[in-house]
Amino acid sequence: MNPTSGLHLEENRPLAPLTTLGLGGPARWSVAVSSEAELVEALEWAKGRQLPVFVLGGGSNLVVSDAGFPGLVVQPALRGVSRSFQGDQCILRAAAGESWDGFVAEAVAMDCAGVECLAGIPGTVGGTPVQNVGAYGQEVADTILRVRVLDRTTLQFHELTAEECRFSYRQSIFNTTARDRYIVTAVEYGLLPGGEPCIRYADLERAFAGSARPTLAEVADKVRAIRRSKGMLLVSGDPDTKSAGSFFRNPIVSAAQHAALGRQLHTEPPCYPASPGSVKIPAAWLLEQAGFVRGYRMGHVGISSRHTLALIHCGNGTTAELLALRDRIVATVEQRFAIRLEMEPVLLGF
Ligand SMILES: Cc1cc2nc3c(=O)[nH]c(=O)nc-3n(C[C@H](O)[C@H](O)[C@H](O)COP(=O)(O)OP(=O)(O)OC[C@H]3O[C@@H](n4cnc5c(N)ncnc54)[C@H](O)[C@@H]3O)c2cc1C
């Protein structure tokens, strides 16, 4: 604790245990803030010392450098979920520090549809708008109404509409045009009481084929079970879950590039529609075609034995090793298919 401030500041706190990968060095300073006033105080403290600030949620989409971070890491620990009704919508407003999976469980228990397929995603509520979290046919952009933010430059709070957040595939203003400008303190989701579950994804369609309409709870449970089978649900002791989730975004290529790839490989590459004239190719498929298969190892890091896109830390490793594996994959895929993969997790301290 720093004696000159009411904030509980810590010095040289290791960041690895605060991330799902379990890699990286310490933060020069860190603080958990449990109110908006404390958040402002923390930013003023850092500004007075000209320290860079990083906002840490659940650390589930993060790669921390081995040297750590020379500034202040702020963890929004704001809690609480409130409920109101507007027309046929149930509006749940959750504070940024709430566990995302806990929030989904609460929404499902209230029989409110809209986030049931996002069960089992690790991290905090505040992290979800950043990369427009999505899975199994849903993404938070489908239900987010407003995002309450603190503007780091003016120290003013604003309520951004979903439109202002400009959500798209794994993107929003928070990780593109306004990166590092805002800190999310609360998110408002508009859900449908008694609404039908979303069963759009092939795995879910198969699981419920021929049965009567499942409940939201059954769909959320099935999503968690599928995620668990793929090592994409955090389960203590499961080595495949020491990851940051999917490490690469699915690349979007032109229809002509897709056709050329098919001619090169003498097979029709799998794809999903993206914007007009372009398609999304599963990054996992590209990795496998390039020889990076499940269970692949390189020193103390590797690829999950159950999910090709999850790079994992096998223990006693370093971030440098993980990034060397990333570089090997990116270079090989680019050399073979002229497609440059982009990494999904955020880098800190580089
Ligand atoms: C096993 C596993 C499975 C996963 N599955 C999925 C999946 O299916 N779909 C998916 O989309 N993602 C998935 N992820 C990635 C990750 O869980 C999500 O991106 C999650 O929303 C990250 O939230 P977080 O709180 O952990 O953020 P962190 O990892 O702590 O931070 C990520 C980024 O968000 C910023 N951030 C965090 N909180 C705030 C805030 N309050 N205000 C402003 N910026 C903030 C950080 O500064 C950083 O830039 C998975 C990860 C793992 C480990």
PDBQT file of the ligand as one rigid body, heavy atoms in Angstrom, charges set to zero:
ROOT
HETATM    1  C1  LIG A 401     -10.229 -20.724 -22.502  1.00  0.00    +0.000 C 
HETATM    2  C2  LIG A 401     -10.627 -19.438 -23.183  1.00  0.00    +0.000 A 
HETATM    3  C3  LIG A 401     -11.724 -19.403 -24.030  1.00  0.00    +0.000 A 
HETATM    4  C4  LIG A 401     -12.111 -18.214 -24.667  1.00  0.00    +0.000 A 
HETATM    5  N1  LIG A 401     -13.187 -18.224 -25.507  1.00  0.00    +0.000 NA
HETATM    6  C5  LIG A 401     -13.563 -17.079 -26.144  1.00  0.00    +0.000 A 
HETATM    7  C6  LIG A 401     -14.684 -17.083 -27.044  1.00  0.00    +0.000 A 
HETATM    8  O1  LIG A 401     -15.346 -18.087 -27.230  1.00  0.00    +0.000 OA
HETATM    9  N2  LIG A 401     -15.006 -15.929 -27.660  1.00  0.00    +0.000 N 
HETATM   10  C7  LIG A 401     -14.322 -14.769 -27.450  1.00  0.00    +0.000 A 
HETATM   11  O2  LIG A 401     -14.682 -13.741 -28.051  1.00  0.00    +0.000 OA
HETATM   12  N3  LIG A 401     -13.254 -14.737 -26.604  1.00  0.00    +0.000 NA
HETATM   13  C8  LIG A 401     -12.864 -15.850 -25.951  1.00  0.00    +0.000 A 
HETATM   14  N4  LIG A 401     -11.779 -15.843 -25.109  1.00  0.00    +0.000 N 
HETATM   15  C9  LIG A 401     -11.022 -14.596 -24.930  1.00  0.00    +0.000 C 
HETATM   16  C10 LIG A 401     -11.433 -13.794 -23.682  1.00  0.00    +0.000 C 
HETATM   17  O3  LIG A 401     -12.050 -14.606 -22.723  1.00  0.00    +0.000 OA
HETATM   18  C11 LIG A 401     -12.372 -12.639 -23.999  1.00  0.00    +0.000 C 
HETATM   19  O4  LIG A 401     -11.799 -11.795 -24.957  1.00  0.00    +0.000 OA
HETATM   20  C12 LIG A 401     -12.712 -11.814 -22.748  1.00  0.00    +0.000 C 
HETATM   21  O5  LIG A 401     -13.783 -10.954 -23.013  1.00  0.00    +0.000 OA
HETATM   22  C13 LIG A 401     -11.544 -10.996 -22.224  1.00  0.00    +0.000 C 
HETATM   23  O6  LIG A 401     -11.975 -10.353 -21.028  1.00  0.00    +0.000 OA
HETATM   24  P1  LIG A 401     -10.999 -10.090 -19.843  1.00  0.00    +0.000 P 
HETATM   25  O7  LIG A 401     -11.786  -9.428 -18.760  1.00  0.00    +0.000 OA
HETATM   26  O8  LIG A 401     -10.286 -11.344 -19.433  1.00  0.00    +0.000 OA
HETATM   27  O9  LIG A 401      -9.989  -9.050 -20.490  1.00  0.00    +0.000 OA
HETATM   28  P2  LIG A 401      -8.394  -8.989 -20.388  1.00  0.00    +0.000 P 
HETATM   29  O10 LIG A 401      -7.800 -10.208 -20.980  1.00  0.00    +0.000 OA
HETATM   30  O11 LIG A 401      -8.000  -8.645 -19.014  1.00  0.00    +0.000 OA
HETATM   31  O12 LIG A 401      -8.087  -7.737 -21.326  1.00  0.00    +0.000 OA
HETATM   32  C14 LIG A 401      -8.274  -7.841 -22.721  1.00  0.00    +0.000 C 
HETATM   33  C15 LIG A 401      -8.333  -6.426 -23.313  1.00  0.00    +0.000 C 
HETATM   34  O13 LIG A 401      -9.513  -5.779 -22.838  1.00  0.00    +0.000 OA
HETATM   35  C16 LIG A 401      -9.172  -4.577 -22.130  1.00  0.00    +0.000 C 
HETATM   36  N5  LIG A 401     -10.111  -4.436 -21.027  1.00  0.00    +0.000 N 
HETATM   37  C17 LIG A 401     -10.449  -5.362 -20.097  1.00  0.00    +0.000 A 
HETATM   38  N6  LIG A 401     -11.338  -4.830 -19.242  1.00  0.00    +0.000 NA
HETATM   39  C18 LIG A 401     -11.543  -3.552 -19.637  1.00  0.00    +0.000 A 
HETATM   40  C19 LIG A 401     -12.335  -2.480 -19.144  1.00  0.00    +0.000 A 
HETATM   41  N7  LIG A 401     -13.106  -2.592 -18.078  1.00  0.00    +0.000 N 
HETATM   42  N8  LIG A 401     -12.294  -1.289 -19.804  1.00  0.00    +0.000 NA
HETATM   43  C20 LIG A 401     -11.521  -1.126 -20.889  1.00  0.00    +0.000 A 
HETATM   44  N9  LIG A 401     -10.750  -2.102 -21.396  1.00  0.00    +0.000 NA
HETATM   45  C21 LIG A 401     -10.762  -3.305 -20.767  1.00  0.00    +0.000 A 
HETATM   46  C22 LIG A 401      -7.740  -4.765 -21.692  1.00  0.00    +0.000 C 
HETATM   47  O14 LIG A 401      -7.101  -3.526 -21.469  1.00  0.00    +0.000 OA
HETATM   48  C23 LIG A 401      -7.182  -5.541 -22.869  1.00  0.00    +0.000 C 
HETATM   49  O15 LIG A 401      -6.873  -4.634 -23.895  1.00  0.00    +0.000 OA
HETATM   50  C24 LIG A 401     -11.373 -17.019 -24.454  1.00  0.00    +0.000 A 
HETATM   51  C25 LIG A 401     -10.266 -17.059 -23.589  1.00  0.00    +0.000 A 
HETATM   52  C26 LIG A 401      -9.896 -18.250 -22.965  1.00  0.00    +0.000 A 
HETATM   53  C27 LIG A 401      -8.709 -18.270 -22.033  1.00  0.00    +0.000 C 
ENDROOT
TORSDOF 0
